[in-house]
Amino acid sequence: YEFGILTGIMIMPYFQNDLNARNISEYLLSAMMAGAFGGSLCSGYLADRMGRRGSMCLATIIFLLGGVLQVAADHLVKIYAGRVITGISIGLLSMVVPLYQSEIAPKNMRGRLVSIQQLAIAFGISVSYWIGYGFLDVNSPASWRLPLGIPLVIGLIYAIGILLMPRSPRYLIHCHMDLQALEVLAFIRGDGSLSHPEVLMEYVEIKQSMRFEETYGSKHYGRLFQKGWENNRKRLLLGIAVQAFQQLTGANSLLFLIDPLFSLYAPQIFQALGIVGGHGTLLGKWSNNKSIYSNAISGIINLVFSIPPVFFIDRFGRRPTLVIGTIVCCICMIVMAIVGAVTGLTDNIRAIYAPGGMAADIPREIDIGVIGSSINSGGTVAFLVVMYLFIASYALTWAPVGWIFPTELYSQDVRAQALGITTAANWLFNYGVTQITPIMFVTIRWKTFAAYAVVCVVIGYLVYRYFPETMGKSLEEIDLIFSGNFNYYDLNVHHPQTAAAALDILDRAHAYARNSNPLNPQVVEGLFGDLTTPSVRTPAVTPFAQSTKPSTPQINENSIPLESITSHSTAPLSSPPLSSPSASLPLSRPPFSPPPSIKSSPS
């Protein structure tokens, strides 16, 4: 909302006259991005010190302070200060919200839940645009103060909502608050039952991973930039890359320069493309143009196509989605370059940017209607159709996955710190794209789109070659994949599972052996006895008894000692490694006795 509302406010006469605020849109946008960059850099430290909910509450307080300063501003300096403060809160929330979503979501729904962030972004910008448009005819200072004040109400509602949300169970276990973590898991997974098998299984999975990190992982911040057994450096580079690629696909070169829902520059661009002759205004004096309708279509397309990822993102995988999105974006850029070269559309865009290099510096005496009268209408329509296709493909692919993918890469100890760095990279590249693209339009014209097409080709190759597939895996399983030398590019290849997931499989083997009796149950005990001793297994899981779904065991919640549940995380695994031929032995083989070296392995 805070980014989108600038589009309408900047051209309101009372805003310009009250604060002497003309041709400053570039600087207001830069001020907010600078605040967001700083806020995201601090977000990792704050999320670890204050918790996920605590840092969101702090960000909301900062947001309210920035909003009050803007609404009450009687000088342009206060507007700048308010934008920077608001930007800090946006930087914090842009990291902590997807972090929190990923930590409470089940692995089969994690992509869907995190993609809601992008849907909310599109919705907020769309709403801000229409609110700004509705206040254009208000002939008082309320025309700009009220639109800036509306977020204060939303912020208060958000602050109350945060207090009603459960805390992150992974953060609670990280802070050794195991009982509270179990209660949260029971609330969000098992209908409040502490003895629910899925609750206990997920708790064991998280606990064993954190025990291992505490024992063998380094504690200093520099571990993010080291390779080590955790491969943190590779993970960090992948996280920064996906955030940078999200911007370098050319999305913001279009959205910040053509679509007013994401920018300050769209109305001028559409007028330069020759779309004139209807009713509507977003430039103050322009009473006869229909650029407002083109902008509205663009915003609706972005919002509508942000909805499908909520339903399909956990079905098709992260890598295929990114690769397909890159291909479509590349094709769109090529077509726009061709249309621009043939029809001269980009030459008229250059006429707008040439005076000062940025749309914010457009001389108001330029008669854009005269420029537009010479535009080929067929070329304009073709350009807009391809542009809308680009927006749709971006909203379906890179927009949501750019937020989802980084949240899945890191282990619990460094997740918040690493996400703070990757989110800061997003804001840095966001700012860079919005500053460089106008200069490119002035100097190389239609070749700007061709340059972005080449970048898309490079991005597509890098994603296909180096990005892992993380769909359908728990955060702890992804941690195992990065910590070992496994082929993590193939979605269908067998990957290592956590001990908790392995115990689940063993329970099913026991149930099959006892109920269908294809072989002697003692053989199963001989094969898996080291992993399934009663002292470890009994409190946590019971056989599934001819059912593919776990049944709730009859266990007194008050009688379960917490130590007996967490013993999963400390007991060494005695199953053979994946490379061992014994790992694939049929159940009819003689009992397997793993060598002592495997029994003593901490992993």
N, C-alpha and C positions, 0 to 999 in steps of 0.2 A: 504494500500500500504506500509506504513512504517513498518508494522510487516512482511509482506510477502517478502519484498525485502532483508531482512536480510539473508534469506536462500541462495540466490545466492552470495551475496557480501562476506559473511564470508569465502567462500572457494576460492575466487579469489586470485591468487598468489600476485598480486600487492598490494592488500589491506593488506594482511598478512605481506608483506615485507616492504611496506612504513610506516606502523604504528606499526610494530612488534605485530600484532594482531592475536595471535594464541590461540585457546582454550578459547575464551572469550565470546562466543555466549550467554552463560547463563547470564553473567553479563550485556551485552548490552540489552538483553530482560528484565532483572530485572530493569534496569535503566529506560526504557521506561514505564514499568508498575508502577514504583514508581511515575514517573511524572504524569501518568494518574490518579492514586489514589489521589494525591494532587490536580490536576486540577478539578476532579469531586467533591471533597469536597468543593472547592471554587465556584463551578459553580452556586449553588443555590443563594448565595448572589449576585454574579455578574449579574445573569439573572434578579433579582429583582431590582437591582440598575441601570443597564445599559439597561435593556430591552433585549428581545430575540435577535433581530438583532444586537444590540450593543455588546452583549457578544459574538456572533458569529464572528463579525468583530475583536474583541480583540483576540479571539482564533486564527483567521487566521493570524494576525500579529505575534503572538507568534510562530505559526507554521512556518512562513517564516523565522523568526530569527533563529529558531532551524535548519531549512534546510540549511541556508547559513553557519552556523557554521560547520555543518557536511561536506558540499561540500568543504569548504576551509580548512578543518582540516589538520594540518601537525603533529599532535601529538594525541595519543590515548585519552588523557584527554579531548580534544576538541570534540572528537566523543562522549564520555560519556556525556559531558555537552549538546551537541546538542540533544542526545537521550532523556535526561531528559526534556529539554525545549519542544521538540516535543511531548513528552508524556503528558505534561501539557495541551497543546492545544488539543490533542486527548481526554483527560479526559473531558475538557470543552465541546467539540463538541458532545461527546457521550451522554451527558445529554441534552444539549440545543436543538440539532436538533430534537430528538423525542418529546421534550416538545413543540417546535414550531409547529411541524407537528400536534400534537394532538389538539392544541388550534385553528388552522385555519381549521381543517377538519370537515365536517359535520358528524353527529353521525353515519350515515349509511355507511360512507367510511373511518372512522378513522383508523380502523385496516389495511385497504389496503394501506393507505398512509404511516403509520408508518412502515409497513413491508418493504417498499421500502428501509429503512435504512439497513436492513439485506441484501437485494439484492445488494445494493451498496457496502457493506463490502465484500461480496463474489466476486463481480466483481473486486474490487480494488486489493484484494489479488491475484486473478487469473492473472490480468494484470501485477502485480509486479513480479510474478514468471516468466512469459514469457519474460519480459524485462530483468530480471537478467540472464535468460538462454541465451538470445541473445547476452549479453555482455561477456559471458565466454571466447570467442575466441579473445577478444580485448587485445592486448599485450601492454598496457600502463596504467598509472593511471586513464585514462578516463574510464576504465572498471568498476570502482566502484564510481568515482565521478559523472559521468553522470546519472547513475540510481538513485543516491541520489539527483541529481539536478532536475530531472523531476517533482517531486512534487511541486517545486517552481512555475512552470508554471501553474500547476493545482490550486495552492493556489491563484495566482493572478486572475485567471478566477473566482474562487469561491468568492473572495472578491468583485469583480464587480457584480456578480450575487446577492449577499446578498443585495446590495444597491438597486436593482431593485425589491426586494420582498416586499410585504405589511407587515406592522407591525402586531403583534398579537392583534386582537380586544379585547380579554379578558384582556391582559395586559394594553391596552389603557383604558378600563373601570376601571380597578383596579387603574389606575393613575388619574381617573376622567377626562379623555379626551374623553368625550362621543361623540362629533361630529365627531372627527377623527375615532373613533371606528365604528360609523354608516357608514362613508364613506368606510372604509375597508370592512365591511360586505356587503355593496352594491356592491363593486367591486368583491368580491369572491363569492357572493351568488345571487345577484339580477341584474346583468348586469348594474350596476351603478345607479340603481334607489333607492333612499332613501325611497320611499314609497312602495317598494315591501313588500307584507305581510310576506314572510319568513324572510326578513331582520329585520323588526320590531319585529316579534315574537322572533327571536333569541336574539335580543338586549334586549328585556324585560326580557327574561329568564336569561340572564347573569347578567343584572343589579339587578334584584330582589335578586338573590343569593348573590351578593356582598354586597348589602345593609344590608342584614341579617347578613353576616359575620362581617361587620364593626360595627354593633350595638351590637351583642351578642358574637362575637368571641374574644378571648384573643389575644394580640398583640405580646407577647414575643416568642422567638425561642423555649423555652421549651414546648410549647403547642404540639409540635410534639410527645413528649414522655408521654403525659397525655392522659387519657381516655376521660373524659369529654363527653359532648353531641355530639361532632363531631367524637368520636372514632378514633382520630388521631393515637393513639398508635397501634391500630389494623391495620390500614391502612399501617403504616410504617413497621410493622412486615411482612405484606403480600408483600409489595414491596421489602423488603430485601430478603424475602424467595424466591420469584420468580427469582431474580437475582442470588442468591446462588444456587438454584436448577438447573438453566441453566448450571452452571459449574459442579455441583455434579452428573449430569446424566452420567458423564464420557466422555462428548464430548471432552473436552480439553485433557483428558488422551489419547485419540486417535488422535485428530487433532494436538495437540502439539507434540506428540511423533511419529506419523506415517505420517501425511499428511504435506508435506513441504509448502503447501500454507498457513498453519497456524503455522508453526513451524520452528525450526532450526534442528530438529532431524530426520526427515523422511528418508533421503537417507541412513543413517546408519541402520535404522530399516529394511528397505526393503532389503538391502543387507544381513542382518542377516537372513532374511526369505528365502534366497536362490534364489532371483530373479536376475540371472546373465546371461551374454552371449549375450547381444545385444549392440547397439550403444547408446551413450549418456553419459553425465557426470554431476554430481553436487558435486562431492567430489574432484575435482581437477585432480588427477591422474587417476581416474577410467575411462578408455576408453572402457571397455568391460562389460557393465551391462545394463539392461533395467529397472532399478528402475525409471528412468525418466518418462517412459511411464506409469507406475503404478501411479506415482504422478500426472501426467497430467490427468489421468482418474479420480482420486480422486477429483481434483480441478474442473473438468467439472461437475461431479455429484453434487458437492456442489453448484455450480453456477446454474445449470439447475433446481435443486429442490428448489432453493430459489425463483423461479419465480411463481409457482402455489399459494403460500400463498397470493400474491398480489391480486389474484382473488377470493379465496375461504375463506379467513380468516374471512370475515364479514358474512359468511353464516352458519358456523358450530359452532361458539361460541368459547370462550377462554378456558373454562374448558374442554370440550370434546377433543379439540385439544391437550391440555397438557396431559390429561390422556392417550389418544391413543399413543401419542409420547413417553410417559414414558414406556408404555407396550412394544412397539416395541424395544426401547433402551434396556430394561431389557432382552428381549429374545435374542437380539444380543450379549449382554455381556455374557449371559449364554452359548451360542453356542461357542463364542470365548474362553471362559474358558475351555470348553470341548475339543475343537480342540487343544488348547495349552497344555493341560494335556496329551492328547493321542499322539500327534506328537512331543512334545518337542520344539515347536516354542518359547515358552516363556523362555526356558532355554538358547537359543541362544541370545535372547534379553538381558537376564541377563548377558551373557558373555560380551556384549557391555557396559552395565552400571556399572558392578562391579568395574572396575579399579578406577573410581572416583566418581561414583554415579550419574553422569550427562553425557549426550551424548557429551556435549561440551568438556569433558575431555578425550575423547576416545584416547588411544595411537594409533598413525598412523601406528605402526608396526603390528597391529592386521591384520591377513589375513582373512578378512571377506569372501572372496571367498571360502576359505577352509571350514569355518564354514558352509556356505550356501550349499556346495556340499553334506552335509549329511542330508539336509532337505528333508522331504517327500513332493514331488511336489503337490500331491493331497491335502494334508493338507494345504499347502500354498495357493492354489487356493481357498479352502473353507474358509480359514481365510480372504482372501482379499474380497471375495464376501460378506461375512457377514459384514466386515468392511465398504464396500461401502453402504450396506443396512442401516447400522447405520448412516452413514453420510447423506444419503438421508432422513431418518426419522427425524433426528435432524434438517436438513435444512427446512423441511416442518412444524415442530411443535415448538420446544423449541427455535430455533434461532430467528424467528420473534416475537413470543408471549412474549418472555422474554423482548423485548423492548417495546411492545405495552401495556402490562398489567399494569406496574407501572405508565405509563402516565395517566391512567384513574382513579386512586384511590383517588386522593387528591383534596381538595377544592382549589380555586384560591389563597387564602392567603398564603398557605403553599406548593403549588405544586412544585415550583422551589426548595425550601429548601429540601423537602422530596426526590425529584428525585435526588438531588445531593448526598444525603446519600445512596440511593439505588444503584446508579451507582458506587459510591465508593465501595460498597459491592461487586459489580460485579467484579471490578478489583482486589479486595483483594482475593476473592475466585479463580479468574483466576490465580493469582500468586501462591496461595497455591496449587492448583491442579498440576501446572507444576513443582512445587518443590517436592511434596510428591510422585507423581506417579513413578518417576524413582527409588526412594528408595523402593517403594512397589515391583517393578519388581525385584529388587535385592534380597529382603528378602522373599517374598511369591510367586513370579513367577506368574503362571497361576491363582492363587487365587486373583490376582489383579482385574481381570475381574469379578470374582465371588463376590468380595466385592462391586464393583460398581453395580452389579445386585441387591444385597440386598439394597443398597442405593436407587436404582430406585423404588423398591417395596415400601419403606417408602415414597418416594416423591409422588408416585401415590396415596397413601392413603391420604396424607395430602392435596394434590390438590383437590381430590374428596370431602374431608370432609370439608375443610375450605375456599376454594377459591370461591369468588363470580363470577357470570356471569355478564360481563359488556358490552357485544356486543349489539349494536343497541340502546344504551341509551346515552343521552347527558351527558356531564361532570357534569352538574347541577343536573340531575336526579340521577346519581350515588352518588352524594353528599347527596341527600335526603335519599337514601337507607341506606347509612352508618350512617346517623344521626338518624335513627329511628330503631325500633325493628321489622324489616321486614325480611321475608325469602328470602334472596337474592341469594340463591343457585340455585333455580329453574328458568330456563330461561323463562318458560311459565307462571309463576305466575304473577298476576297483581301487579305492583309496583306503588308507588305514582308518580304523574307527577308535574312538575312545574306549577305555575299559568299561565304562557304563553301558555303552552301546553293545559291546561284546557280551556282557552279562545278559543283556536282553536276548541276544541270539541264543546263548547257551540255555536260557530258560525254555525257549521254544524247543530246543533239541531234547531237553529232559522231558518236556510234556509229550513230545512225539514218541519218545522211547517208552514212557510209562503207559500211554494210552493205546497206541497202535501195536506196541510190543513186537516190532520187527526184529529186535535183537535184545540181548540181555542188558537190562539197565546198568548192571555192574560194568559193562564195557564202556558205557558213556561216562560213568563215574571215573573209570580208569583213564579215559582220554582227557577229561577236563577237571579232574579232582582238585588240582592245585588252585584253579580259579574259583571253585565253587564250594569251598569249605563252609560248613554251617555257620561258623562264627562270623563269617563275612556276609553271607548271602541272605540268611534267614530274615533279618529285619527289613531288608530293602525290597525284595521281590519274591513273588510266589509263582509257581508254574501256571501256565496259561490254559491248560486243560482243554485242548481241542478248539481253541479260539484264537483267531489272529489278532484280537484286541485284548489288551490287558484287563483283567478283572480286578476289582478292588479287594485286597486281602483283608481278612478280619483281624486287624491288629489294633490294640489299644494304643492310641496316639501318645498317651501319657507314659506308657511303659517303654517307649523306644529310646534307648540311650543314644544321644547325639553322636557319641564316639563310635558306636557300632555302625552308624550310617557312613561316617566319614572315613571309616577304615578302608573303604574301597580306594580312596585316593592315596593311601600310604602303602597298601599291600602291593608288592612287586608282581608284575604280570609274568606268568609262567608259560603262556602259550608260545608256540614257535613263531619266529618272524615270518613275514610274508614271503621271503625268499626261500624259506625252508621247504623241502619236498613234503615234510610231515604235515605242513599246514593244510594240505589238500587230501589227507588220508580219509578214506571212507570210514564210517562208524564201525564197520565189521573188522577193522584191523585190530591187532593186539593193543593193549594199553600203551599209551605214549608217555614216556618219562623224559621231560626236557632236561637238557644239560644244566649243570649248576650255574654256568655263566649267564644263561637266560633267566634262571630263577632270581638271580641277584640284580638283574638289570633294573634301574630306576624307571625306565620308560615303559 
